[in-house]
Amino acid sequence: MRWLAEVHVRLRPGLADPEGQTIAGGLRSLGFDVDDVRAGKLLRLAFDAEDRATAEAALAQMCGRLLANPVMETADWELSADETATVAIHS
Amino acid sequence: MRWLAEVHVRLRPGLADPEGQTIAGGLRSLGFDVDDVRAGKLLRLAFDAEDRATAEAALAQMCGRLLANPVMETADWELSADETATVAIHS
């Protein structure tokens, strides 16, 4: 069975975020009054797994071993069965 | 009123995604059988706006002018009233 996961990788609170600060500076120079911006990663993965439990376990391993640095980042995800074929027909 | 927005910036379908390909290669070398990875940005913004309509309009402008490149990327967001103070008490 094919799964689609959307993984959200966020910098832990309290850690300096130079990318976010740069974006905040850019927005302010355009006249937008933002007071805080945090930048993270949004990853979309497609992979095969027998069932939801196996897919969740694989995702947890992928996050812990490569997608996020657990010292500095947190990762959470939304997992759904891939229905691309059906979606493609309707889009 | 203070608002929190989580902005998802995704590369348009069909465009080459070298970052996603690199991540996919890394996952495969670790033994995970992923067949597609797409990388995007996850931005969290805090800003002031009078009401929800004003906040939505400001966000649309921020995305169009700085956060996303409309030629190559799409942006969508979740907007919520900031209740950090309350959350902090309970966490």
N, CA and C atoms of all chains as a GROMACS GRO file, in nm:
protein
  546
    1MET      N    1   0.084  -0.119   0.000
    1MET     CA    2   0.000   0.000   0.000
    1MET      C    3   0.089   0.125   0.000
    2ARG      N    4   0.043   0.228  -0.073
    2ARG     CA    5   0.125   0.346  -0.088
    2ARG      C    6   0.074   0.456   0.006
    3TRP      N    7   0.170   0.525   0.068
    3TRP     CA    8   0.135   0.628   0.165
    3TRP      C    9   0.196   0.761   0.127
    4LEU      N   10   0.125   0.866   0.164
    4LEU     CA   11   0.178   1.000   0.148
    4LEU      C   12   0.192   1.061   0.286
    5ALA      N   13   0.308   1.118   0.313
    5ALA     CA   14   0.327   1.182   0.442
    5ALA      C   15   0.370   1.326   0.420
    6GLU      N   16   0.314   1.414   0.502
    6GLU     CA   17   0.361   1.552   0.502
    6GLU      C   18   0.429   1.574   0.637
    7VAL      N   19   0.559   1.596   0.630
    7VAL     CA   20   0.638   1.609   0.753
    7VAL      C   21   0.669   1.756   0.778
    8HIS      N   22   0.642   1.801   0.900
    8HIS     CA   23   0.672   1.938   0.940
    8HIS      C   24   0.792   1.936   1.033
    9VAL      N   25   0.900   1.999   0.989
    9VAL     CA   26   1.020   2.005   1.072
    9VAL      C   27   1.035   2.148   1.122
   10ARG      N   28   1.035   2.162   1.254
   10ARG     CA   29   1.041   2.297   1.313
   10ARG      C   30   1.162   2.308   1.407
   11LEU      N   31   1.223   2.423   1.406
   11LEU     CA   32   1.330   2.452   1.501
   11LEU      C   33   1.269   2.459   1.641
   12ARG      N   34   1.338   2.402   1.739
   12ARG     CA   35   1.285   2.406   1.875
   12ARG      C   36   1.274   2.550   1.925
   13PRO      N   37   1.174   2.576   2.010
   13PRO     CA   38   1.158   2.712   2.062
   13PRO      C   39   1.283   2.756   2.138
   14GLY      N   40   1.317   2.882   2.127
   14GLY     CA   41   1.431   2.934   2.200
   14GLY      C   42   1.559   2.935   2.119
   15LEU      N   43   1.568   2.851   2.017
   15LEU     CA   44   1.688   2.849   1.934
   15LEU      C   45   1.685   2.965   1.835
   16ALA      N   46   1.802   3.024   1.811
   16ALA     CA   47   1.811   3.134   1.715
   16ALA      C   48   1.773   3.084   1.576
   17ASP      N   49   1.701   3.166   1.500
   17ASP     CA   50   1.655   3.128   1.368
   17ASP      C   51   1.693   3.238   1.268
   18PRO      N   52   1.816   3.234   1.217
   18PRO     CA   53   1.863   3.341   1.127
   18PRO      C   54   1.777   3.352   1.002
   19GLU      N   55   1.730   3.239   0.949
   19GLU     CA   56   1.647   3.245   0.827
   19GLU      C   57   1.516   3.319   0.857
   20GLY      N   58   1.455   3.284   0.970
   20GLY     CA   59   1.332   3.351   1.010
   20GLY      C   60   1.353   3.500   1.032
   21GLN      N   61   1.467   3.536   1.094
   21GLN     CA   62   1.495   3.677   1.120
   21GLN      C   63   1.514   3.754   0.990
   22THR      N   64   1.579   3.689   0.893
   22THR     CA   65   1.599   3.753   0.763
   22THR      C   66   1.465   3.778   0.694
   23ILE      N   67   1.378   3.676   0.699
   23ILE     CA   68   1.246   3.691   0.638
   23ILE      C   69   1.167   3.801   0.709
   24ALA      N   70   1.175   3.804   0.842
   24ALA     CA   71   1.105   3.908   0.919
   24ALA      C   72   1.156   4.046   0.877
   25GLY      N   73   1.287   4.059   0.862
   25GLY     CA   74   1.344   4.187   0.819
   25GLY      C   75   1.292   4.228   0.681
   26GLY      N   76   1.284   4.130   0.591
   26GLY     CA   77   1.233   4.159   0.457
   26GLY      C   78   1.089   4.204   0.459
   27LEU      N   79   1.008   4.135   0.541
   27LEU     CA   80   0.866   4.173   0.551
   27LEU      C   81   0.851   4.313   0.610
   28ARG      N   82   0.932   4.342   0.712
   28ARG     CA   83   0.923   4.475   0.774
   28ARG      C   84   0.962   4.584   0.676
   29SER      N   85   1.064   4.556   0.595
   29SER     CA   86   1.107   4.659   0.499
   29SER      C   87   1.001   4.680   0.391
   30LEU      N   88   0.910   4.584   0.375
   30LEU     CA   89   0.798   4.601   0.281
   30LEU      C   90   0.677   4.665   0.350
   31GLY      N   91   0.689   4.691   0.480
   31GLY     CA   92   0.582   4.760   0.551
   31GLY      C   93   0.490   4.668   0.630
   32PHE      N   94   0.522   4.539   0.636
   32PHE     CA   95   0.439   4.448   0.715
   32PHE      C   96   0.494   4.441   0.857
   33ASP      N   97   0.406   4.459   0.953
   33ASP     CA   98   0.451   4.469   1.092
   33ASP      C   99   0.450   4.332   1.159
   34VAL      N  100   0.537   4.242   1.115
   34VAL     CA  101   0.546   4.110   1.178
   34VAL      C  102   0.639   4.119   1.299
   35ASP      N  103   0.606   4.048   1.406
   35ASP     CA  104   0.697   4.056   1.520
   35ASP      C  105   0.775   3.927   1.545
   36ASP      N  106   0.743   3.823   1.472
   36ASP     CA  107   0.821   3.701   1.489
   36ASP      C  108   0.799   3.610   1.368
   37VAL      N  109   0.907   3.558   1.313
   37VAL     CA  110   0.896   3.462   1.203
   37VAL      C  111   0.990   3.345   1.235
   38ARG      N  112   0.936   3.223   1.222
   38ARG     CA  113   1.020   3.104   1.240
   38ARG      C  114   1.013   3.024   1.111
   39ALA      N  115   1.128   2.980   1.064
   39ALA     CA  116   1.133   2.906   0.938
   39ALA      C  117   1.155   2.758   0.966
   40GLY      N  118   1.084   2.674   0.893
   40GLY     CA  119   1.101   2.530   0.907
   40GLY      C  120   1.092   2.463   0.772
   41LYS      N  121   1.090   2.332   0.772
   41LYS     CA  122   1.084   2.257   0.646
   41LYS      C  123   0.952   2.182   0.636
   42LEU      N  124   0.905   2.173   0.514
   42LEU     CA  125   0.782   2.102   0.484
   42LEU      C  126   0.818   1.995   0.382
   43LEU      N  127   0.813   1.870   0.421
   43LEU     CA  128   0.856   1.762   0.331
   43LEU      C  129   0.738   1.672   0.300
   44ARG      N  130   0.726   1.637   0.173
   44ARG     CA  131   0.620   1.549   0.131
   44ARG      C  132   0.684   1.422   0.078
   45LEU      N  133   0.651   1.309   0.138
   45LEU     CA  134   0.713   1.182   0.102
   45LEU      C  135   0.609   1.083   0.054
   46ALA      N  136   0.645   1.005  -0.046
   46ALA     CA  137   0.561   0.893  -0.090
   46ALA      C  138   0.641   0.765  -0.071
   47PHE      N  139   0.579   0.666  -0.009
   47PHE     CA  140   0.651   0.540   0.013
   47PHE      C  141   0.551   0.427   0.034
   48ASP      N  142   0.605   0.306   0.024
   48ASP     CA  143   0.521   0.187   0.042
   48ASP      C  144   0.536   0.132   0.182
   49ALA      N  145   0.425   0.085   0.238
   49ALA     CA  146   0.429   0.016   0.367
   49ALA      C  147   0.303  -0.069   0.375
   50GLU      N  148   0.312  -0.178   0.448
   50GLU     CA  149   0.200  -0.273   0.451
   50GLU      C  150   0.074  -0.213   0.511
   51ASP      N  151   0.091  -0.146   0.625
   51ASP     CA  152  -0.026  -0.089   0.691
   51ASP      C  153   0.014   0.039   0.763
   52ARG      N  154  -0.085   0.104   0.826
   52ARG     CA  155  -0.058   0.234   0.887
   52ARG      C  156   0.046   0.228   0.997
   53ALA      N  157   0.043   0.122   1.078
   53ALA     CA  158   0.139   0.112   1.189
   53ALA      C  159   0.281   0.104   1.135
   54THR      N  160   0.300   0.024   1.029
   54THR     CA  161   0.433   0.011   0.969
   54THR      C  162   0.478   0.145   0.909
   55ALA      N  163   0.384   0.214   0.845
   55ALA     CA  164   0.416   0.343   0.784
   55ALA      C  165   0.456   0.445   0.891
   56GLU      N  166   0.382   0.447   1.002
   56GLU     CA  167   0.414   0.540   1.112
   56GLU      C  168   0.552   0.511   1.168
   57ALA      N  169   0.583   0.382   1.185
   57ALA     CA  170   0.712   0.344   1.242
   57ALA      C  171   0.825   0.384   1.148
   58ALA      N  172   0.805   0.363   1.016
   58ALA     CA  173   0.907   0.401   0.919
   58ALA      C  174   0.930   0.552   0.922
   59LEU      N  175   0.820   0.628   0.931
   59LEU     CA  176   0.832   0.774   0.934
   59LEU      C  177   0.908   0.821   1.058
   60ALA      N  178   0.878   0.761   1.171
   60ALA     CA  179   0.947   0.800   1.294
   60ALA      C  180   1.097   0.776   1.278
   61GLN      N  181   1.132   0.663   1.216
   61GLN     CA  182   1.274   0.634   1.193
   61GLN      C  183   1.337   0.733   1.095
   62MET      N  184   1.264   0.763   0.986
   62MET     CA  185   1.318   0.858   0.888
   62MET      C  186   1.344   0.994   0.952
   63CYS      N  187   1.249   1.039   1.037
   63CYS     CA  188   1.266   1.169   1.102
   63CYS      C  189   1.385   1.166   1.197
   64GLY      N  190   1.397   1.058   1.273
   64GLY     CA  191   1.503   1.051   1.374
   64GLY      C  192   1.641   1.034   1.312
   65ARG      N  193   1.648   0.971   1.194
   65ARG     CA  194   1.778   0.941   1.136
   65ARG      C  195   1.824   1.038   1.029
   66LEU      N  196   1.729   1.107   0.964
   66LEU     CA  197   1.774   1.195   0.856
   66LEU      C  198   1.698   1.327   0.842
   67LEU      N  199   1.565   1.322   0.855
   67LEU     CA  200   1.487   1.441   0.819
   67LEU      C  201   1.500   1.555   0.919
   68ALA      N  202   1.513   1.521   1.046
   68ALA     CA  203   1.524   1.626   1.148
   68ALA      C  204   1.644   1.598   1.237
   69ASN      N  205   1.699   1.704   1.289
   69ASN     CA  206   1.805   1.691   1.390
   69ASN      C  207   1.738   1.700   1.526
   70PRO      N  208   1.725   1.586   1.596
   70PRO     CA  209   1.643   1.587   1.719
   70PRO      C  210   1.696   1.681   1.828
   71VAL      N  211   1.822   1.718   1.819
   71VAL     CA  212   1.877   1.811   1.919
   71VAL      C  213   1.818   1.951   1.899
   72MET      N  214   1.799   1.989   1.772
   72MET     CA  215   1.759   2.126   1.744
   72MET      C  216   1.619   2.138   1.687
   73GLU      N  217   1.564   2.026   1.640
   73GLU     CA  218   1.437   2.035   1.568
   73GLU      C  219   1.334   1.935   1.622
   74THR      N  220   1.209   1.966   1.597
   74THR     CA  221   1.104   1.870   1.624
   74THR      C  222   1.038   1.835   1.490
   75ALA      N  223   0.983   1.715   1.482
   75ALA     CA  224   0.915   1.675   1.359
   75ALA      C  225   0.780   1.615   1.393
   76ASP      N  226   0.679   1.653   1.318
   76ASP     CA  227   0.550   1.583   1.327
   76ASP      C  228   0.500   1.565   1.185
   77TRP      N  229   0.399   1.480   1.169
   77TRP     CA  230   0.357   1.449   1.031
   77TRP      C  231   0.210   1.416   1.023
   78GLU      N  232   0.159   1.431   0.902
   78GLU     CA  233   0.026   1.382   0.868
   78GLU      C  234   0.044   1.271   0.766
   79LEU      N  235  -0.019   1.159   0.793
   79LEU     CA  236  -0.002   1.043   0.706
   79LEU      C  237  -0.136   1.009   0.643
   80SER      N  238  -0.135   0.987   0.513
   80SER     CA  239  -0.261   0.948   0.447
   80SER      C  240  -0.233   0.845   0.339
   81ALA      N  241  -0.329   0.759   0.314
   81ALA     CA  242  -0.317   0.662   0.206
   81ALA      C  243  -0.314   0.739   0.075
   82ASP      N  244  -0.225   0.701  -0.013
   82ASP     CA  245  -0.210   0.775  -0.139
   82ASP      C  246  -0.321   0.738  -0.236
   83GLU      N  247  -0.395   0.840  -0.276
   83GLU     CA  248  -0.500   0.817  -0.374
   83GLU      C  249  -0.477   0.904  -0.496
   84THR      N  250  -0.349   0.915  -0.534
   84THR     CA  251  -0.309   1.004  -0.644
   84THR      C  252  -0.387   0.974  -0.771
   85ALA      N  253  -0.400   0.843  -0.800
   85ALA     CA  254  -0.466   0.803  -0.924
   85ALA      C  255  -0.607   0.864  -0.930
   86THR      N  256  -0.682   0.851  -0.821
   86THR     CA  257  -0.816   0.906  -0.816
   86THR      C  258  -0.814   1.058  -0.825
   87VAL      N  259  -0.723   1.119  -0.748
   87VAL     CA  260  -0.713   1.265  -0.749
   87VAL      C  261  -0.683   1.315  -0.889
   88ALA      N  262  -0.591   1.244  -0.958
   88ALA     CA  263  -0.549   1.288  -1.091
   88ALA      C  264  -0.668   1.291  -1.187
   89ILE      N  265  -0.758   1.196  -1.172
   89ILE     CA  266  -0.874   1.189  -1.261
   89ILE      C  267  -0.964   1.312  -1.241
   90HIS      N  268  -0.975   1.356  -1.115
   90HIS     CA  269  -1.066   1.467  -1.086
   90HIS      C  270  -1.002   1.604  -1.102
   91SER      N  271  -0.870   1.609  -1.118
   91SER     CA  272  -0.806   1.742  -1.121
   91SER      C  273  -0.792   1.792  -1.264
   92MET      N  274  -0.536   4.308   1.749
   92MET     CA  275  -0.542   4.165   1.777
   92MET      C  276  -0.423   4.094   1.713
   93ARG      N  277  -0.372   3.995   1.786
   93ARG     CA  278  -0.250   3.929   1.736
   93ARG      C  279  -0.286   3.796   1.670
   94TRP      N  280  -0.222   3.771   1.557
   94TRP     CA  281  -0.251   3.651   1.479
   94TRP      C  282  -0.127   3.566   1.460
   95LEU      N  283  -0.150   3.436   1.455
   95LEU     CA  284  -0.042   3.343   1.420
   95LEU      C  285  -0.079   3.278   1.288
   96ALA      N  286   0.014   3.276   1.196
   96ALA     CA  287  -0.011   3.210   1.068
   96ALA      C  288   0.096   3.106   1.044
   97GLU      N  289   0.053   2.992   0.993
   97GLU     CA  290   0.149   2.891   0.948
   97GLU      C  291   0.137   2.884   0.797
   98VAL      N  292   0.242   2.925   0.730
   98VAL     CA  293   0.239   2.932   0.584
   98VAL      C  294   0.314   2.813   0.526
   99HIS      N  295   0.250   2.744   0.432
   99HIS     CA  296   0.312   2.630   0.364
   99HIS      C  297   0.348   2.674   0.222
  100VAL      N  298   0.476   2.673   0.192
  100VAL     CA  299   0.520   2.710   0.057
  100VAL      C  300   0.570   2.583  -0.012
  101ARG      N  301   0.505   2.550  -0.123
  101ARG     CA  302   0.539   2.426  -0.196
  101ARG      C  303   0.581   2.458  -0.338
  102LEU      N  304   0.677   2.384  -0.388
  102LEU     CA  305   0.716   2.394  -0.527
  102LEU      C  306   0.601   2.343  -0.613
  103ARG      N  307   0.573   2.410  -0.725
  103ARG     CA  308   0.464   2.363  -0.812
  103ARG      C  309   0.495   2.224  -0.867
  104PRO      N  310   0.390   2.143  -0.886
  104PRO     CA  311   0.411   2.009  -0.940
  104PRO      C  312   0.480   2.016  -1.076
  105GLY      N  313   0.568   1.921  -1.102
  105GLY     CA  314   0.634   1.916  -1.232
  105GLY      C  315   0.769   1.985  -1.234
  106LEU      N  316   0.791   2.077  -1.140
  106LEU     CA  317   0.921   2.144  -1.135
  106LEU      C  318   1.024   2.056  -1.067
  107ALA      N  319   1.147   2.059  -1.117
  107ALA     CA  320   1.254   1.980  -1.057
  107ALA      C  321   1.279   2.027  -0.914
  108ASP      N  322   1.303   1.932  -0.825
  108ASP     CA  323   1.324   1.963  -0.684
  108ASP      C  324   1.453   1.896  -0.636
  109PRO      N  325   1.568   1.962  -0.659
  109PRO     CA  326   1.696   1.902  -0.624
  109PRO      C  327   1.707   1.870  -0.475
  110GLU      N  328   1.651   1.956  -0.391
  110GLU     CA  329   1.658   1.931  -0.246
  110GLU      C  330   1.582   1.803  -0.211
  111GLY      N  331   1.461   1.790  -0.269
  111GLY     CA  332   1.383   1.670  -0.244
  111GLY      C  333   1.453   1.545  -0.295
  112GLN      N  334   1.516   1.556  -0.411
  112GLN     CA  335   1.587   1.440  -0.467
  112GLN      C  336   1.704   1.400  -0.379
  113THR      N  337   1.773   1.499  -0.324
  113THR     CA  338   1.886   1.469  -0.236
  113THR      C  339   1.838   1.398  -0.110
  114ILE      N  340   1.727   1.448  -0.053
  114ILE     CA  341   1.672   1.384   0.066
  114ILE      C  342   1.628   1.241   0.034
  115ALA      N  343   1.562   1.224  -0.083
  115ALA     CA  344   1.519   1.089  -0.123
  115ALA      C  345   1.639   0.996  -0.135
  116GLY      N  346   1.748   1.046  -0.194
  116GLY     CA  347   1.869   0.964  -0.206
  116GLY      C  348   1.925   0.924  -0.070
  117GLY      N  349   1.924   1.019   0.022
  117GLY     CA  350   1.972   0.990   0.157
  117GLY      C  351   1.887   0.885   0.226
  118LEU      N  352   1.754   0.898   0.212
  118LEU     CA  353   1.664   0.800   0.275
  118LEU      C  354   1.685   0.661   0.215
  119ARG      N  355   1.702   0.656   0.081
  119ARG     CA  356   1.722   0.526   0.016
  119ARG      C  357   1.852   0.462   0.063
  120SER      N  358   1.956   0.544   0.080
  120SER     CA  359   2.084   0.486   0.122
  120SER      C  360   2.075   0.434   0.266
  121LEU      N  361   1.975   0.480   0.340
  121LEU     CA  362   1.952   0.428   0.476
  121LEU      C  363   1.858   0.308   0.474
  122GLY      N  364   1.811   0.272   0.355
  122GLY     CA  365   1.727   0.153   0.344
  122GLY      C  366   1.577   0.180   0.338
  123PHE      N  367   1.537   0.310   0.333
  123PHE     CA  368   1.394   0.342   0.325
  123PHE      C  369   1.355   0.352   0.178
  124ASP      N  370   1.249   0.284   0.141
  124ASP     CA  371   1.211   0.276   0.001
  124ASP      C  372   1.114   0.387  -0.037
  125VAL      N  373   1.160   0.512  -0.032
  125VAL     CA  374   1.074   0.624  -0.071
  125VAL      C  375   1.080   0.642  -0.222
  126ASP      N  376   0.968   0.674  -0.285
  126ASP     CA  377   0.977   0.692  -0.430
  126ASP      C  378   0.960   0.837  -0.473
  127ASP      N  379   0.929   0.925  -0.383
  127ASP     CA  380   0.920   1.066  -0.420
  127ASP      C  381   0.929   1.152  -0.295
  128VAL      N  382   1.011   1.255  -0.300
  128VAL     CA  383   1.018   1.350  -0.189
  128VAL      C  384   1.016   1.490  -0.247
  129ARG      N  385   0.932   1.575  -0.190
  129ARG     CA  386   0.927   1.715  -0.233
  129ARG      C  387   0.955   1.801  -0.109
  130ALA      N  388   1.041   1.899  -0.127
  130ALA     CA  389   1.079   1.984  -0.015
  130ALA      C  390   1.012   2.121  -0.029
  131GLY      N  391   0.964   2.172   0.080
  131GLY     CA  392   0.902   2.305   0.081
  131GLY      C  393   0.939   2.379   0.207
  132LYS      N  394   0.878   2.494   0.226
  132LYS     CA  395   0.907   2.574   0.344
  132LYS      C  396   0.785   2.584   0.434
  133LEU      N  397   0.813   2.587   0.562
  133LEU     CA  398   0.708   2.599   0.663
  133LEU      C  399   0.741   2.724   0.743
  134LEU      N  400   0.658   2.828   0.732
  134LEU     CA  401   0.689   2.954   0.798
  134LEU      C  402   0.581   2.985   0.900
  135ARG      N  403   0.625   3.028   1.016
  135ARG     CA  404   0.531   3.063   1.120
  135ARG      C  405   0.548   3.212   1.148
  136LEU      N  406   0.441   3.286   1.132
  136LEU     CA  407   0.448   3.432   1.147
  136LEU      C  408   0.354   3.479   1.257
  137ALA      N  409   0.397   3.577   1.330
  137ALA     CA  410   0.310   3.643   1.428
  137ALA      C  411   0.300   3.789   1.389
  138PHE      N  412   0.178   3.840   1.382
  138PHE     CA  413   0.161   3.980   1.345
  138PHE      C  414   0.028   4.033   1.396
  139ASP      N  415   0.016   4.165   1.392
  139ASP     CA  416  -0.107   4.229   1.439
  139ASP      C  417  -0.196   4.266   1.322
  140ALA      N  418  -0.326   4.250   1.340
  140ALA     CA  419  -0.423   4.295   1.241
  140ALA      C  420  -0.556   4.312   1.314
  141GLU      N  421  -0.638   4.403   1.263
  141GLU     CA  422  -0.763   4.436   1.332
  141GLU      C  423  -0.858   4.318   1.342
  142ASP      N  424  -0.876   4.249   1.227
  142ASP     CA  425  -0.970   4.137   1.226
  142ASP      C  426  -0.921   4.031   1.128
  143ARG      N  427  -0.996   3.923   1.118
  143ARG     CA  428  -0.950   3.810   1.036
  143ARG      C  429  -0.936   3.848   0.888
  144ALA      N  430  -1.029   3.927   0.838
  144ALA     CA  431  -1.024   3.964   0.695
  144ALA      C  432  -0.897   4.044   0.666
  145THR      N  433  -0.863   4.137   0.755
  145THR     CA  434  -0.742   4.217   0.736
  145THR      C  435  -0.618   4.127   0.743
  146ALA      N  436  -0.620   4.033   0.837
  146ALA     CA  437  -0.507   3.943   0.852
  146ALA      C  438  -0.489   3.856   0.727
  147GLU      N  439  -0.600   3.806   0.674
  147GLU     CA  440  -0.592   3.722   0.553
  147GLU      C  441  -0.537   3.804   0.436
  148ALA      N  442  -0.584   3.926   0.423
  148ALA     CA  443  -0.537   4.011   0.313
  148ALA      C  444  -0.388   4.039   0.327
  149ALA      N  445  -0.343   4.067   0.450
  149ALA     CA  446  -0.200   4.094   0.471
  149ALA      C  447  -0.117   3.971   0.435
  150LEU      N  448  -0.166   3.852   0.476
  150LEU     CA  449  -0.094   3.729   0.447
  150LEU      C  450  -0.083   3.705   0.297
  151ALA      N  451  -0.192   3.727   0.226
  151ALA     CA  452  -0.190   3.707   0.082
  151ALA      C  453  -0.086   3.798   0.018
  152GLN      N  454  -0.077   3.922   0.066
  152GLN     CA  455   0.023   4.015   0.013
  152GLN      C  456   0.164   3.969   0.048
  153MET      N  457   0.184   3.926   0.173
  153MET     CA  458   0.318   3.881   0.214
  153MET      C  459   0.363   3.765   0.128
  154CYS      N  460   0.271   3.670   0.102
  154CYS     CA  461   0.306   3.553   0.020
  154CYS      C  462   0.340   3.596  -0.122
  155GLY      N  463   0.259   3.685  -0.178
  155GLY     CA  464   0.279   3.726  -0.316
  155GLY      C  465   0.404   3.811  -0.336
  156ARG      N  466   0.442   3.887  -0.232
  156ARG     CA  467   0.553   3.980  -0.249
  156ARG      C  468   0.685   3.929  -0.197
  157LEU      N  469   0.684   3.835  -0.102
  157LEU     CA  470   0.814   3.793  -0.049
  157LEU      C  471   0.825   3.645  -0.014
  158LEU      N  472   0.722   3.587   0.046
  158LEU     CA  473   0.739   3.452   0.101
  158LEU      C  474   0.747   3.344  -0.006
  159ALA      N  475   0.672   3.362  -0.114
  159ALA     CA  476   0.673   3.260  -0.219
  159ALA      C  477   0.698   3.327  -0.354
  160ASN      N  478   0.757   3.251  -0.443
  160ASN     CA  479   0.774   3.296  -0.581
  160ASN      C  480   0.657   3.240  -0.661
  161PRO      N  481   0.559   3.324  -0.696
  161PRO     CA  482   0.435   3.270  -0.755
  161PRO      C  483   0.457   3.195  -0.887
  162VAL      N  484   0.570   3.221  -0.952
  162VAL     CA  485   0.597   3.149  -1.077
  162VAL      C  486   0.628   3.002  -1.049
  163MET      N  487   0.699   2.976  -0.940
  163MET     CA  488   0.747   2.841  -0.913
  163MET      C  489   0.681   2.776  -0.792
  164GLU      N  490   0.616   2.857  -0.709
  164GLU     CA  491   0.568   2.802  -0.582
  164GLU      C  492   0.422   2.837  -0.557
  165THR      N  493   0.358   2.756  -0.475
  165THR     CA  494   0.224   2.789  -0.427
  165THR      C  495   0.234   2.809  -0.276
  166ALA      N  496   0.145   2.891  -0.223
  166ALA     CA  497   0.144   2.914  -0.079
  166ALA      C  498   0.001   2.900  -0.027
  167ASP      N  499  -0.013   2.831   0.084
  167ASP     CA  500  -0.141   2.835   0.154
  167ASP      C  501  -0.110   2.848   0.302
  168TRP      N  502  -0.212   2.879   0.382
  168TRP     CA  503  -0.183   2.906   0.523
  168TRP      C  504  -0.300   2.870   0.612
  169GLU      N  505  -0.263   2.852   0.739
  169GLU     CA  506  -0.363   2.840   0.844
  169GLU      C  507  -0.345   2.960   0.936
  170LEU      N  508  -0.457   3.026   0.963
  170LEU     CA  509  -0.451   3.148   1.042
  170LEU      C  510  -0.528   3.126   1.171
  171SER      N  511  -0.468   3.163   1.283
  171SER     CA  512  -0.541   3.150   1.409
  171SER      C  513  -0.510   3.268   1.498
  172ALA      N  514  -0.606   3.303   1.582
  172ALA     CA  515  -0.583   3.409   1.679
  172ALA      C  516  -0.478   3.360   1.777
  173ASP      N  517  -0.383   3.446   1.809
  173ASP     CA  518  -0.272   3.406   1.896
  173ASP      C  519  -0.318   3.402   2.041
  174GLU      N  520  -0.307   3.284   2.099
  174GLU     CA  521  -0.342   3.271   2.241
  174GLU      C  522  -0.223   3.220   2.319
  175THR      N  523  -0.106   3.272   2.282
  175THR     CA  524   0.020   3.224   2.343
  175THR      C  525   0.015   3.234   2.495
  176ALA      N  526  -0.037   3.345   2.544
  176ALA     CA  527  -0.038   3.366   2.689
  176ALA      C  528  -0.112   3.253   2.758
  177THR      N  529  -0.230   3.220   2.707
  177THR     CA  530  -0.309   3.114   2.766
  177THR      C  531  -0.237   2.980   2.753
  178VAL      N  532  -0.183   2.954   2.633
  178VAL     CA  533  -0.114   2.828   2.609
  178VAL      C  534   0.003   2.814   2.706
  179ALA      N  535   0.075   2.924   2.726
  179ALA     CA  536   0.193   2.918   2.811
  179ALA      C  537   0.157   2.876   2.953
  180ILE      N  538   0.041   2.922   2.999
  180ILE     CA  539  -0.001   2.889   3.135
  180ILE      C  540  -0.024   2.739   3.149
  181HIS      N  541  -0.078   2.677   3.042
  181HIS     CA  542  -0.113   2.536   3.050
  181HIS      C  543   0.000   2.441   3.014
  182SER      N  544   0.108   2.493   2.956
  182SER     CA  545   0.212   2.401   2.907
  182SER      C  546   0.318   2.374   3.013
   0.00000   0.00000   0.00000
